[in-house]
C-alpha cells in the first residue's frame, strides 16, 4: 500500500490518543519506519501489523480500529488529499455512491501503481442501496464499514450499514446494505 495509508493510521492515533501511544504501536508492531512517504509503496503487511498493534496497545477490538480508520480516511485523509476528487463524486450521498465505481479510476492518475478495490452499486430504493466491495486484500471489511459511515458524516446524513454476505461466506466480495 502507499505510504499515505500508513500516514493516515498514524494521524488517527496521534490525534485521538497522542504521540506516546503511536510510539507504543510502532514498537508493538515491529515496524521500524518513523516517517512514511505518502507516494512510496510499502508492503501491505506493515499496514496490517500497525492495525493489529493499535488494537493491542489501545485495548480495542481490531474491528473497532478498522471502522475508526475507515471513518478517519473519509473525513480527514480523503478530504485533505483528494478533496477535488471527492467534490466531483456528487452533491448527495446517493450520487456519491452511484459514482463510487469511477472514483478509483481517477485516483489511479495520482497513484499509477495502486491496486484499488472495486465497487459495484445497486440501487434498491430512494434511500437504500447494495454496495459490493471487491479487493485483492482480505481483512478490510470493517474498514469499508467505516468508509460508509464516514461518507454519511461527510454528507451530513445518518447512515446504517449491514454486511449481508461476503468473503466469510465464500464469496469473492463483501456485500453491504446501506440505508439513510
TIMARRO-104548 format. One line per 8 residues: for each residue x, y, z of N, C-alpha, C. Coordinates in Angstrom, 3 decimals, decimal comma. Layout:
BEGIN
X/Y/Z/X/Y/Z/X/Y/Z; ...;
//
This chain:
BEGIN
0,847/-1,182/0,000/0,000/0,000/0,000/0,888/1,238/0,000; 0,318/2,301/-0,509/1,047/3,556/-0,495/1,181/4,071/0,937; 2,235/4,828/1,164/2,525/5,367/2,489/1,433/6,259/3,034; 0,623/6,839/2,160/-0,463/7,695/2,615/-1,403/6,934/3,547; -1,532/5,626/3,341/-2,392/4,807/4,194/-1,791/4,709/5,594; -0,504/4,426/5,672/0,147/4,314/6,973/0,215/5,667/7,686; 0,398/6,738/6,915/0,379/8,083/7,496/-0,994/8,387/8,089; -2,039/7,879/7,468/-3,388/8,102/7,982/-3,600/7,354/9,296;
-3,092/6,136/9,390/-3,190/5,407/10,657/-2,464/6,195/11,747; -1,291/6,678/11,421/-0,515/7,474/12,366/-1,306/8,714/12,790; -1,897/9,407/11,845/-2,685/10,599/12,149/-3,865/10,295/13,047; -4,573/9,222/12,756/-5,715/8,812/13,577/-5,285/8,581/15,017; -4,203/7,838/15,202/-3,745/7,504/16,551/-3,267/8,756/17,286; -2,425/9,548/16,657/-1,869/10,723/17,335/-2,966/11,722/17,691; -3,898/11,976/16,769/-4,973/12,936/17,035/-5,900/12,488/18,159; -6,112/11,178/18,286/-7,077/10,686/19,266/-6,457/10,137/20,548;
-5,194/9,693/20,483/-4,591/9,035/21,648/-3,225/9,593/22,031; -2,609/10,371/21,153/-1,337/11,001/21,473/-0,125/10,304/20,872; 0,961/11,051/20,850/2,235/10,594/20,278/2,789/9,371/21,002; 2,641/9,328/22,328/3,176/8,196/23,096/2,521/6,877/22,690; 1,213/6,918/22,443/0,515/5,695/22,007/1,013/5,273/20,624; 1,274/6,252/19,750/1,781/5,913/18,427/3,137/5,231/18,546; 4,004/5,751/19,398/5,328/5,137/19,601/5,169/3,710/20,133; 4,217/3,512/21,023/3,962/2,167/21,562/3,461/1,222/20,472;
2,640/1,745/19,584/2,112/0,942/18,468/3,240/0,566/17,515; 4,109/1,512/17,207/5,255/1,193/16,354/6,099/0,085/16,981; 6,353/0,206/18,259/7,171/-0,797/18,965/6,478/-2,158/18,951; 5,195/-2,178/19,277/4,432/-3,431/19,313/4,374/-4,085/17,934; 4,279/-3,271/16,892/4,138/-3,806/15,529/5,454/-4,328/14,966; 6,558/-3,855/15,516/7,857/-4,225/14,966/8,223/-3,427/13,732; 7,409/-2,426/13,394/7,681/-1,567/12,242/8,725/-0,540/12,667; 9,806/-0,477/11,937/10,917/0,405/12,312/10,961/1,694/11,494;
9,893/1,999/10,804/9,831/3,203/9,970/9,175/4,319/10,781; 9,913/5,403/10,981/9,364/6,527/11,739/8,539/7,470/10,885; 8,914/7,633/9,635/8,245/8,552/8,715/7,873/7,811/7,441; 6,596/7,814/7,117/6,142/7,191/5,882/6,042/8,253/4,791; 6,570/7,949/3,623/6,442/8,837/2,463/5,122/8,515/1,774; 4,287/9,517/1,606/2,946/9,306/1,074/2,895/8,623/-0,276; 3,843/8,911/-1,154/3,824/8,358/-2,509/4,678/7,110/-2,673; 5,264/6,633/-1,586/6,092/5,422/-1,649/5,234/4,189/-1,348;
5,554/3,088/-2,004/4,811/1,853/-1,786/5,488/1,048/-0,672; 4,677/0,584/0,281/5,139/-0,252/1,385/4,392/-1,581/1,323; 5,003/-2,590/1,865/4,367/-3,899/1,907/3,063/-3,815/2,704; 2,029/-4,490/2,213/0,739/-4,499/2,907/0,862/-4,974/4,347; 1,810/-5,863/4,615/1,944/-6,412/5,966/2,232/-5,316/6,989; 2,883/-4,243/6,578/3,164/-3,135/7,502/1,856/-2,512/7,971; 0,966/-2,268/7,055/-0,320/-1,661/7,393/-1,108/-2,573/8,330; -1,153/-3,860/8,012/-1,883/-4,786/8,869/-1,219/-4,920/10,236;
0,117/-4,932/10,275/0,829/-5,006/11,552/0,522/-3,784/12,416; 0,440/-2,611/11,803/0,113/-1,399/12,552/-1,311/-1,465/13,110; -2,248/-1,946/12,316/-3,637/-2,043/12,776/-3,761/-3,041/13,921; -3,101/-4,185/13,804/-3,150/-5,201/14,865/-2,493/-4,674/16,137; -1,362/-3,988/15,987/-0,681/-3,406/17,150/-1,540/-2,321/17,796; -2,225/-1,526/16,986/-3,116/-0,495/17,532/-4,217/-1,134/18,366; -4,758/-2,236/17,890/-5,784/-2,955/18,628/-5,253/-3,381/20,001; -4,056/-3,924/20,036/-3,460/-4,380/21,299/-3,154/-3,217/22,230;
-2,443/-2,221/21,720/-2,000/-1,100/22,555/-3,186/-0,281/23,066; -4,171/-0,057/22,209/-5,328/0,750/22,588/-6,401/-0,061/23,304; -6,186/-1,374/23,358/-7,125/-2,295/24,004/-8,531/-2,151/23,415; -8,555/-2,184/22,095/-9,800/-2,113/21,342/-9,873/-3,304/20,400; -11,068/-3,806/20,133/-11,168/-4,863/19,127/-10,641/-4,365/17,772; -9,997/-5,238/17,028/-9,464/-4,872/15,720/-10,559/-4,306/14,828; -11,756/-4,857/14,913/-12,856/-4,350/14,083/-13,144/-2,888/14,400; -13,089/-2,487/15,678/-13,320/-1,089/16,053/-12,221/-0,182/15,500;
-10,978/-0,668/15,529/-9,853/0,104/14,992/-10,058/0,320/13,489; -10,444/-0,735/12,777/-10,621/-0,627/11,324/-11,806/0,263/10,951; -12,893/0,190/11,713/-14,044/1,070/11,455/-13,633/2,527/11,683; -12,947/2,785/12,795/-12,489/4,151/13,090/-11,544/4,647/11,997; -10,692/3,755/11,511/-9,765/4,136/10,452/-10,508/4,465/9,158; -11,532/3,696/8,831/-12,334/3,977/7,636/-12,992/5,348/7,712; -13,572/5,656/8,871/-14,187/6,973/9,046/-13,133/8,073/8,933; -11,980/7,870/9,571/-10,911/8,853/9,537/-10,429/9,068/8,102;
-10,345/7,990/7,356/-9,874/8,076/5,970/-10,766/9,023/5,166; -12,083/8,869/5,291/-13,011/9,711/4,540/-12,985/11,148/5,055; -13,087/11,316/6,365/-13,275/12,643/6,946/-12,002/13,476/7,029; -10,833/12,829/6,963/-9,582/13,560/7,089/-8,680/13,362/5,870; -8,232/12,149/5,660/-7,262/11,874/4,601/-7,839/12,171/3,217; -9,006/11,636/2,923/-9,587/11,841/1,590/-9,883/13,308/1,338; -10,421/13,991/2,326/-10,720/15,411/2,143/-9,448/16,215/1,902; -8,393/15,876/2,634/-7,136/16,621/2,530/-6,410/16,325/1,217;
-6,328/15,064/0,842/-5,522/14,668/-0,316/-6,321/14,494/-1,606; -7,595/14,237/-1,489/-8,418/14,002/-2,680/-9,635/14,930/-2,703; -9,523/16,091/-2,086/-10,665/16,998/-1,954/-11,399/17,250/-3,250; -10,659/17,585/-4,311/-11,316/17,873/-5,584/-11,974/16,629/-6,164; -11,349/15,475/-5,968/-11,967/14,232/-6,455/-13,227/13,912/-5,659; -13,160/14,155/-4,360/-14,344/13,915/-3,524/-15,486/14,829/-3,969; -15,144/16,073/-4,288/-16,168/17,036/-4,700/-16,842/16,644/-6,006; -16,114/15,960/-6,888/-16,703/15,568/-8,171/-17,568/14,318/-8,055;
-17,587/13,712/-6,878/-18,343/12,478/-6,692/-19,840/12,652/-6,639; -20,291/13,854/-6,345/-21,721/14,096/-6,274/-22,076/15,058/-5,163; -23,307/15,554/-5,229/-23,782/16,517/-4,231/-24,551/15,870/-3,092; -24,904/14,610/-3,261/-25,626/13,889/-2,218/-24,916/12,556/-1,963; -25,257/11,957/-0,855/-24,672/10,659/-0,523/-24,979/9,637/-1,612; -26,213/9,602/-2,064/-26,579/8,627/-3,096/-25,795/8,875/-4,386; -25,667/10,129/-4,797/-24,892/10,436/-6,001/-23,448/9,971/-5,838; -22,893/10,187/-4,650/-21,506/9,774/-4,424/-21,375/8,262/-4,567;
-22,298/7,528/-3,949/-22,231/6,068/-4,060/-22,399/5,612/-5,506; -23,310/6,219/-6,231/-23,522/5,848/-7,636/-22,246/6,089/-8,446; -21,509/7,144/-8,114/-20,281/7,471/-8,832/-19,045/6,781/-8,266; -19,186/6,079/-7,158/-18,049/5,445/-6,487/-17,265/4,483/-7,384; -17,906/3,699/-8,230/-17,120/2,790/-9,077/-16,066/3,507/-9,936; -16,296/4,775/-10,255/-15,348/5,531/-11,081/-14,279/6,255/-10,262; -14,460/6,351/-8,954/-13,566/7,133/-8,108/-12,119/6,661/-8,205; -11,898/5,359/-8,085/-10,527/4,853/-8,084/-9,860/4,964/-9,460;
-10,649/5,058/-10,509/-10,049/5,304/-11,833/-9,337/6,646/-11,827; -9,938/7,625/-11,163/-9,320/8,946/-11,077/-8,137/8,935/-10,105; -8,256/8,174/-9,026/-7,158/8,074/-8,057/-5,932/7,446/-8,722; -6,160/6,533/-9,664/-5,052/5,866/-10,351/-4,195/6,857/-11,146; -4,753/8,004/-11,477/-3,960/9,028/-12,151/-2,922/9,616/-11,193; -3,253/9,662/-9,912/-2,322/10,175/-8,902/-1,332/9,111/-8,451; -1,827/7,875/-8,337/-1,018/6,754/-7,842/-1,059/5,628/-8,880; -0,198/5,684/-9,882/-0,293/4,746/-11,008/-0,090/3,271/-10,637;
0,573/2,981/-9,541/0,812/1,586/-9,165/-0,164/1,075/-8,112; -1,190/1,842/-7,857/-2,169/1,465/-6,839/-2,913/0,202/-7,273; -3,266/-0,618/-6,302/-4,121/-1,785/-6,538/-5,453/-1,499/-5,855; -6,292/-0,704/-6,510/-7,510/-0,233/-5,849/-8,582/-1,315/-5,757; -9,452/-1,124/-4,787/-10,621/-2,008/-4,742/-11,593/-1,601/-5,845; -12,581/-2,434/-6,042/-13,651/-2,107/-6,988/-14,965/-2,131/-6,223; -15,880/-1,280/-6,648/-17,190/-1,217/-6,025/-18,259/-1,373/-7,091; -19,298/-2,099/-6,756/-20,461/-2,242/-7,609/-21,647/-1,766/-6,781;
-22,443/-0,871/-7,325/-23,547/-0,265/-6,589/-24,856/-0,625/-7,270; -25,795/-1,084/-6,463/-27,130/-1,421/-6,960/-28,156/-0,655/-6,142; -28,927/0,180/-6,795/-29,970/0,942/-6,112/-31,117/0,010/-5,748; -31,548/0,075/-4,503/-32,670/-0,746/-4,043/-33,921/0,116/-3,945; -33,750/1,325/-3,402/-34,850/2,284/-3,292/-34,237/3,678/-3,211; -35,072/4,676/-2,998/-34,588/6,055/-2,921/-33,582/6,234/-1,788; -33,739/5,452/-0,710/-32,880/5,602/0,469/-32,130/4,335/0,846; -31,896/3,472/-0,128/-31,164/2,231/0,161/-30,452/1,751/-1,095;
-29,280/1,185/-0,867/-28,557/0,556/-1,968/-27,766/-0,635/-1,437; -27,341/-1,450/-2,377/-26,418/-2,543/-2,057/-25,068/-2,158/-2,633; -24,042/-2,333/-1,828/-22,683/-1,997/-2,223/-21,846/-3,261/-2,155; -21,280/-3,643/-3,306/-20,383/-4,803/-3,344/-18,950/-4,297/-3,418; -18,122/-4,836/-2,532/-16,729/-4,414/-2,409/-15,829/-5,575/-2,804; -15,042/-5,372/-3,858/-14,101/-6,372/-4,350/-12,684/-5,863/-4,085; -11,820/-6,711/-3,551/-10,442/-6,307/-3,315/-9,533/-7,521/-3,337; -8,291/-7,293/-3,753/-7,279/-8,348/-3,687/-6,833/-8,557/-2,247;
-7,089/-7,561/-1,402/-6,685/-7,617/0,001/-7,837/-8,146/0,852; -7,520/-9,084/1,708/-8,524/-9,600/2,637/-8,399/-8,886/3,968; -9,445/-8,916/4,746/-9,389/-8,383/6,100/-9,775/-6,925/6,232; -10,360/-6,334/5,202/-10,687/-4,913/5,259/-12,194/-4,629/5,287; -12,983/-5,625/5,568/-14,433/-5,451/5,606/-14,838/-4,375/6,607; -14,254/-4,395/7,798/-14,603/-3,397/8,811/-14,136/-2,002/8,403; -13,026/-1,921/7,692/-12,550/-0,640/7,164/-13,600/-0,063/6,208; -14,149/-0,890/5,327/-15,172/-0,435/4,382/-16,424/0,007/5,137;
-16,766/-0,721/6,191/-17,895/-0,313/7,035/-17,647/1,115/7,548; -16,424/1,393/8,001/-16,071/2,730/8,463/-16,122/3,769/7,348; -15,679/3,383/6,142/-15,766/4,295/4,993/-17,213/4,725/4,750; -18,114/3,763/4,805/-19,538/4,045/4,566/-20,069/5,015/5,632; -19,732/4,744/6,889/-20,180/5,632/7,968/-19,552/7,018/7,828; -18,290/7,070/7,431/-17,619/8,347/7,218/-18,255/9,142/6,086; -18,639/8,463/5,020/-19,320/9,158/3,926/-20,653/9,735/4,395; -21,358/8,992/5,240/-22,599/9,527/5,813/-22,333/10,823/6,562;
-21,288/10,833/7,394/-20,933/12,056/8,128/-20,527/13,168/7,168; -19,762/12,837/6,153/-19,304/13,843/5,198/-20,478/14,516/4,492; -21,558/13,765/4,284/-22,743/14,316/3,629/-23,837/14,680/4,640; -23,449/14,714/5,920/-24,376/15,092/6,991/-25,679/14,296/6,896; -25,495/12,982/6,704/-26,622/12,075/6,539/-26,423/10,877/7,450; -27,434/10,569/8,250/-27,342/9,405/9,130/-27,442/8,133/8,287; -26,451/7,272/8,454/-26,347/6,064/7,640/-26,340/4,833/8,538; -26,999/3,800/8,075/-26,840/2,491/8,716/-26,350/1,535/7,641;
-25,496/0,621/8,056/-24,955/-0,326/7,097/-24,868/-1,696/7,740; -25,051/-2,703/6,924/-25,025/-4,079/7,407/-24,333/-4,940/6,356; -23,449/-5,792/6,822/-22,830/-6,766/5,923/-23,846/-7,872/5,673; -24,248/-8,037/4,424/-25,250/-9,045/4,077/-24,608/-10,413/3,876; -23,529/-10,425/3,107/-22,786/-11,650/2,838/-21,435/-11,252/2,277; -20,518/-12,215/2,268/-19,212/-11,836/1,761/-18,190/-12,944/1,787; -16,948/-12,520/1,927/-15,833/-13,462/1,909/-15,994/-14,539/2,976; -16,548/-14,149/4,111/-16,752/-15,130/5,178/-17,712/-16,237/4,733;
-18,491/-15,957/3,698/-19,441/-16,930/3,152/-18,901/-17,611/1,894; -17,638/-17,358/1,574/-17,022/-17,978/0,410/-17,142/-17,181/-0,876; -17,646/-15,943/-0,800/-17,761/-15,106/-1,993/-16,441/-14,386/-2,265; -16,340/-13,774/-3,435/-15,132/-13,023/-3,792/-15,289/-11,539/-3,488; -16,340/-11,171/-2,784/-16,636/-9,784/-2,451/-17,418/-9,748/-1,138; -17,550/-8,530/-0,592/-18,424/-8,293/0,550/-19,581/-7,439/0,057; -20,783/-7,803/0,469/-21,954/-7,031/0,058/-22,613/-6,389/1,284; -22,753/-5,068/1,206/-23,333/-4,301/2,283/-24,694/-3,746/1,881;
-25,596/-3,668/2,825/-26,811/-2,892/2,671/-26,491/-1,518/3,285; -26,805/-0,471/2,549/-26,578/0,887/3,043/-27,915/1,606/2,986; -28,344/2,126/4,149/-29,632/2,852/4,238/-29,390/4,221/4,860; -30,171/5,185/4,434/-30,091/6,529/5,003/-31,463/7,175/5,013;
//
